[in-house]
């Protein structure tokens, strides 16, 4: 955008801004694409001042806004997406006020338009930023540290899934010839040993040697296992150095992965007004549909971060089935499982875990096995806080 803007709407808006300082306010909507971003600028009356398409670069966008609109940019609106965290962080570093909107909600608002184009989307986002932010959910942009932790968690999860899928494929290949690879293997080495034994047995009885085709797959499984363990060790070091994660891991069933996952999903506990909001944020609360006389409570919403929700449900499963230490929380979950079933009980317990972990974080307290000890412990910890 090295050329000077000579569009009449832009020139009229700038003349008006110079004559009336109260009118020197502009709202910007960005429809971000992988290569290019559509930019729409509106004035205080909602009229289009200028529209342009440029590279999806925070430097280019910031230079365009500073050169043509000086310090009159009131707010920049952008919908959530892959490039959103990077662009938002860089634009905020340049001094711009940026709000990130939920892409699903923005899509529903913009779907009322007959023609969907990048230009129309940018204008719709600018209009939402100017007048309708109170009706849409603003997305919190996490720090680079949290994104790094999430990347580690995602990589580990994908490696574990790929290892399990590859092992299941090998089981299927061996089963065709009557071989059986028993389950229950915790390491890639033990699975490899069982698989080779079965392939040797098939070679002796059926005269078919599967080893040239299967051994590379076993090497691949071992590589997945080694890399996943390396990531787990790094996450363990991170959790050990974080006092909040250490308090999380005092809860029976909550390990390193769940603690780090919950910490990186929330990052800032002050952005939630009520403790129950955390469970809704992670999609662990039931959906509600009400219309007229009908009121239906469905399954959990499954909104928010799926990986963290899975980790919490896994921690609840471990607490109910594998832990031996007594706690009021576990006792509540076991009684609930007898009444509504184990699967529903573990999800309800995961919701409780999210609320308890958030409370420990917010209040600076530790996990108490007995619920009766919680008020006294909370009062003690609050009394130690500096006045």
VOGU-3710 file (C-alpha; in Angstrom, 3 decimals, decimal comma):
1> xxxxxxxxxx> 0,000/0,000/0,000  2,644/2,484/-1,085  0,186/4,432/-3,267  -1,790/7,258/-1,743  -5,502/6,579/-1,328  -7,602/8,908/-3,499  -11,002/7,241/-3,040  -13,661/9,935/-2,423  -15,083/8,130/0,623  -11,639/8,073/2,236
11> xxxxxxxxxx> -10,906/11,730/1,474  -14,318/12,799/2,821  -13,844/10,753/6,008  -10,411/12,247/6,684  -11,658/15,797/6,048  -14,480/15,154/8,483  -12,042/13,766/11,053  -9,875/16,873/10,838  -12,890/19,181/11,170  -14,527/17,220/13,994
21> xxxxxxxxxx> -12,112/15,303/16,292  -15,015/13,338/17,787  -15,602/11,796/14,351  -11,975/10,672/14,034  -12,775/7,072/14,875  -12,495/4,087/12,567  -13,295/0,393/12,979  -11,415/-2,222/10,996  -12,519/-5,720/9,981  -10,001/-8,329/8,823
31> xxxxxxxxxx> -10,994/-11,462/6,907  -7,763/-13,426/7,135  -6,749/-15,935/4,484  -3,646/-18,066/4,152  -2,010/-15,660/1,681  -4,169/-12,536/1,532  -6,337/-10,619/3,989  -9,359/-8,518/3,094  -9,449/-5,242/5,058  -12,521/-3,060/5,519
41> xxxxxxxxxx> -12,512/0,261/7,388  -15,751/1,844/8,657  -16,343/5,268/10,125  -18,433/6,076/13,214  -21,627/6,036/11,124  -20,940/2,592/9,652  -20,094/3,906/6,180  -17,295/2,230/4,254  -14,175/4,397/4,239  -11,853/2,052/2,357
51> xxxxxxxxxx> -11,583/-1,606/1,348  -8,441/-3,355/0,208  -6,783/-6,767/-0,007  -3,179/-7,261/1,084  -0,734/-9,897/2,273  -1,570/-11,672/5,528  1,235/-9,889/7,301  0,906/-7,910/10,519  3,664/-5,589/9,327  1,848/-4,765/6,082
61> xxxxxxxxxx> -1,515/-4,311/7,782  -0,032/-2,135/10,538  1,830/0,017/8,044  -1,347/0,516/5,998  -3,399/1,567/9,038  -0,741/3,883/10,500  -0,053/5,608/7,195  -3,641/6,197/6,144  -5,545/6,469/9,426  -2,821/7,661/11,815
71> xxxxxxxxxx> -3,953/7,084/15,410  -7,677/7,147/14,652  -8,187/3,362/14,567  -10,514/2,585/17,464  -10,654/-1,187/17,213  -9,626/-4,009/14,882  -11,871/-7,069/14,612  -10,635/-10,463/13,488  -12,231/-13,917/13,643  -10,463/-16,872/15,232
81> xxxxxxxxxx> -8,333/-19,012/12,947  -4,893/-20,462/12,352  -3,106/-17,150/11,719  -5,141/-15,197/14,256  -2,824/-15,581/17,309  0,212/-14,414/15,346  -1,528/-11,445/13,716  -3,240/-10,420/16,954  -0,031/-10,508/18,982  1,912/-8,532/16,380
91> xxxxxxxxxx> -0,796/-5,900/15,872  -1,186/-5,420/19,620  2,567/-4,980/19,875  2,234/-2,125/17,352  -0,233/-0,368/19,658  -3,544/-1,359/18,054  -6,571/-2,534/20,009  -7,571/-5,933/18,597  -10,580/-8,085/19,464  -10,833/-11,739/18,373
101> xxxxxxxxxx> -14,322/-13,090/17,667  -15,523/-16,691/17,655  -15,409/-17,855/14,024  -18,484/-20,072/14,354  -20,613/-17,233/15,691  -19,282/-14,823/13,062  -20,113/-17,363/10,342  -23,716/-17,552/11,534  -24,065/-13,778/11,464  -22,479/-13,413/8,030
111> xxxxxxxxxx> -24,497/-16,282/6,549  -27,518/-13,964/6,173  -25,784/-12,312/3,217  -26,626/-13,665/-0,216  -23,074/-13,573/-1,589  -20,109/-14,752/0,428  -16,911/-12,978/-0,554  -13,822/-11,978/1,375  -14,761/-8,323/0,923  -18,259/-8,865/2,308
121> xxxxxxxxxx> -16,897/-10,902/5,208  -14,402/-8,167/6,111  -17,181/-5,578/6,063  -19,388/-7,806/8,248  -16,589/-8,320/10,761  -15,974/-4,556/10,876  -19,683/-3,926/11,495  -19,767/-6,552/14,266  -16,712/-4,936/15,813  -18,392/-1,534/15,706
131> xxxxxxxxxx> -21,857/-2,413/17,034  -22,357/-6,070/17,914  -19,513/-7,263/20,096  -21,740/-7,673/23,136  -23,719/-10,377/21,329  -20,728/-12,494/20,317  -18,076/-14,305/22,302  -14,650/-12,708/22,404  -11,810/-15,211/22,160  -8,896/-15,039/24,571
141> xxxxxxxxxx> -5,504/-15,190/22,844  -2,993/-17,185/24,865  0,697/-16,509/25,264  3,426/-18,119/23,165  4,339/-20,375/26,100  0,833/-21,834/26,192  0,851/-22,374/22,442  4,166/-24,191/22,780  2,722/-26,442/25,502  -0,379/-27,113/23,390
151> xxxxxxxxxx> 1,860/-28,030/20,460  3,695/-30,588/22,618  0,412/-32,043/23,860  -0,975/-32,277/20,336  2,169/-33,941/19,011  2,189/-36,472/21,830  -1,493/-37,252/21,320  -0,995/-37,764/17,578  2,070/-39,976/18,105  0,200/-42,180/20,574
161> xxxxxxxxxx> -2,757/-42,512/18,207  -0,539/-43,350/15,239  1,278/-45,997/17,260  -1,995/-47,620/18,342  -3,406/-47,536/14,812  -0,248/-49,093/13,380  -0,240/-51,818/16,024  -3,914/-52,536/15,284  -3,102/-52,822/11,577  -0,331/-55,325/12,312
171> xxxxxxxxxx> -2,739/-57,352/14,452  -5,112/-57,479/11,502  -2,379/-58,612/9,099  -1,268/-61,412/11,407  -4,822/-62,521/12,172  -5,426/-63,418/8,502  -2,957/-66,294/8,907  -4,269/-67,395/12,281  -1,810/-65,431/14,424  -2,803/-63,645/17,604
181> xxxxxxxxxx> -0,887/-60,809/19,202  -2,117/-60,542/22,773  -2,976/-57,104/24,120  -1,787/-55,492/27,294  1,583/-54,350/25,934  2,785/-51,133/27,511  6,005/-50,683/25,539  6,899/-50,947/21,867  9,603/-53,507/22,684  7,165/-55,957/24,296
191> xxxxxxxxxx> 4,728/-55,589/21,404  7,556/-56,141/18,928  8,606/-59,334/20,711  5,066/-60,756/20,637  4,595/-59,799/16,993  7,853/-61,449/15,908  6,957/-64,630/17,809  3,643/-64,829/15,960  5,263/-64,177/12,576  7,820/-66,913/13,199
201> xxxxxxxxxx> 4,987/-69,283/14,121  3,115/-68,362/10,923  6,271/-68,939/8,867  6,637/-72,444/10,366  2,993/-73,500/10,086  1,728/-71,628/7,000  4,946/-71,139/5,054  4,347/-67,374/4,789  7,060/-64,996/5,979  5,525/-61,657/7,002
211> xxxxxxxxxx> 8,673/-60,252/8,574  10,002/-58,309/5,539  6,695/-56,411/5,364  5,906/-56,019/9,059  9,324/-55,296/10,592  9,455/-51,752/9,077  6,073/-51,092/10,658  7,356/-52,299/14,021  10,322/-49,949/13,674  7,842/-47,158/13,004
221> xxxxxxxxxx> 5,869/-48,040/16,167  9,052/-47,981/18,211  9,924/-44,551/16,805  6,473/-43,254/17,763  6,923/-44,636/21,282  10,393/-43,104/21,755  9,344/-39,671/20,517  6,182/-39,648/22,654  8,246/-40,531/25,732  10,681/-37,716/24,968
231> xxxxxxxxxx> 7,834/-35,222/24,858  6,399/-36,617/28,103  9,744/-36,129/29,872  9,866/-32,492/28,770  6,315/-31,960/29,995  7,216/-33,588/33,321  10,087/-31,129/33,775  7,757/-28,261/32,962  5,121/-29,467/35,432  7,729/-29,991/38,162
241> xxxxxxxxxx> 8,901/-26,380/37,795  5,363/-24,944/37,891  3,822/-24,607/41,390  0,274/-24,567/40,005  0,771/-27,845/38,131  2,329/-29,389/41,240  -0,825/-28,570/43,198  -2,935/-30,089/40,432  -0,975/-33,330/40,645  -1,804/-33,671/44,333
251> xxxxxxxxxx> -5,269/-34,784/43,220  -5,451/-38,594/42,862  -5,698/-39,535/39,193  -4,347/-36,227/37,877  -0,962/-36,741/36,266  1,495/-34,598/34,375  -0,395/-34,533/31,084  -3,732/-33,558/32,645  -2,146/-30,880/34,847  -0,203/-29,256/32,022
261> xxxxxxxxxx> -3,149/-29,542/29,642  -5,531/-27,816/32,061  -2,971/-25,118/32,876  -2,351/-24,275/29,208  -6,071/-24,358/28,363  -6,912/-21,765/31,047  -3,655/-19,806/31,505  -5,338/-16,850/33,243  -7,894/-17,773/35,933  -9,017/-14,167/36,349
271> xxxxxxxxxx> -10,854/-14,207/33,018  -13,611/-16,368/34,538  -16,156/-14,792/36,867  -17,505/-18,008/38,365  -15,896/-21,395/38,883  -18,753/-23,085/37,017  -17,802/-21,142/33,890  -14,684/-23,293/33,519  -16,719/-26,470/33,069  -18,843/-24,753/30,422
281> xxxxxxxxxx> -15,708/-23,401/28,729  -14,351/-26,946/28,384  -17,650/-28,341/27,107  -18,451/-30,452/30,184  -21,887/-28,999/30,908  -25,182/-30,270/29,398  -26,792/-28,568/26,446  -30,088/-26,849/27,196  -32,894/-26,332/24,667  -35,920/-24,337/25,744
291> xxxxxxxxxx> -38,800/-23,261/23,515  -42,246/-22,478/24,875  -43,272/-25,257/27,228  -40,464/-27,625/26,259  -37,216/-27,776/28,222  -34,627/-30,383/27,252  -31,281/-31,118/28,869  -29,085/-33,042/26,449  -25,568/-34,419/26,588  -22,516/-32,313/27,268
301> xxxxxxxxxx> -21,887/-29,508/24,791  -18,370/-30,696/23,843  -17,373/-27,105/23,177  -13,925/-25,756/23,885  -10,701/-27,716/23,780  -11,336/-31,375/22,999  -7,872/-32,543/24,067  -8,113/-31,048/27,563  -11,628/-32,408/27,959  -10,325/-35,884/27,029
311> xxxxxxxxxx> -7,515/-35,573/29,571  -9,945/-34,607/32,335  -12,228/-37,541/31,539  -9,197/-39,828/31,556  -8,132/-38,498/34,957  -11,649/-39,077/36,286  -11,555/-42,646/34,968  -8,254/-43,283/36,718  -9,604/-41,834/39,975  -12,664/-44,075/39,903
321> xxxxxxxxxx> -10,975/-47,300/38,844  -7,252/-47,255/39,643  -6,644/-45,096/42,723  -6,709/-46,579/46,223  -6,548/-43,458/48,361  -9,839/-42,259/49,841  -11,327/-38,888/49,006  -14,763/-37,373/49,233  -14,585/-36,673/45,512  -13,933/-40,313/44,633
331> xxxxxxxxxx> -16,655/-41,478/46,994  -19,111/-39,120/45,301  -18,116/-40,463/41,874  -18,502/-44,099/42,897  -21,960/-43,495/44,341  -22,955/-41,649/41,211  -21,693/-44,465/38,957  -23,941/-46,960/40,738  -26,927/-44,711/40,115  -26,403/-43,492/36,526
341> xxxxxxxxxx> -23,646/-45,737/35,145  -19,873/-45,507/34,937  -19,640/-43,613/31,630  -21,905/-40,775/32,730  -20,314/-40,696/36,172  -16,794/-40,240/34,817  -17,919/-37,242/32,745  -19,633/-35,723/35,785  -16,485/-36,333/37,811  -14,393/-34,688/35,078
351> xxxxxxxxxx> -16,618/-31,612/35,421  -16,017/-31,648/39,180  -12,287/-32,011/38,602  -12,212/-28,961/36,330  -14,005/-26,863/38,961  -11,776/-28,112/41,797  -8,548/-27,566/39,844  -9,644/-24,063/38,960  -10,499/-23,352/42,611  -7,083/-24,592/43,762
361> xxxxxxxxxx> -5,456/-22,305/41,213  -7,544/-19,246/42,020  -7,413/-19,563/45,826  -3,824/-20,820/46,067  -4,981/-23,825/48,110  -4,098/-27,527/48,078  -6,301/-30,545/47,482  -8,037/-31,849/50,575  -9,148/-35,477/50,535  -12,034/-34,751/52,913
371> xxxxxxxxxx> -14,513/-32,049/51,966  -14,927/-31,099/55,632  -11,296/-29,901/55,726  -11,665/-27,477/52,806  -13,119/-24,388/54,602  -10,470/-24,415/57,320  -7,668/-24,909/54,806  -8,955/-22,099/52,577  -9,195/-19,740/55,541  -5,637/-20,647/56,567
381> xxxxxxx> -4,245/-19,981/53,102  -6,086/-16,671/52,824  -4,759/-15,544/56,183  -1,208/-16,021/54,920  -1,756/-13,683/52,004  -0,159/-10,232/52,370  -2,592/-7,510/53,353
//
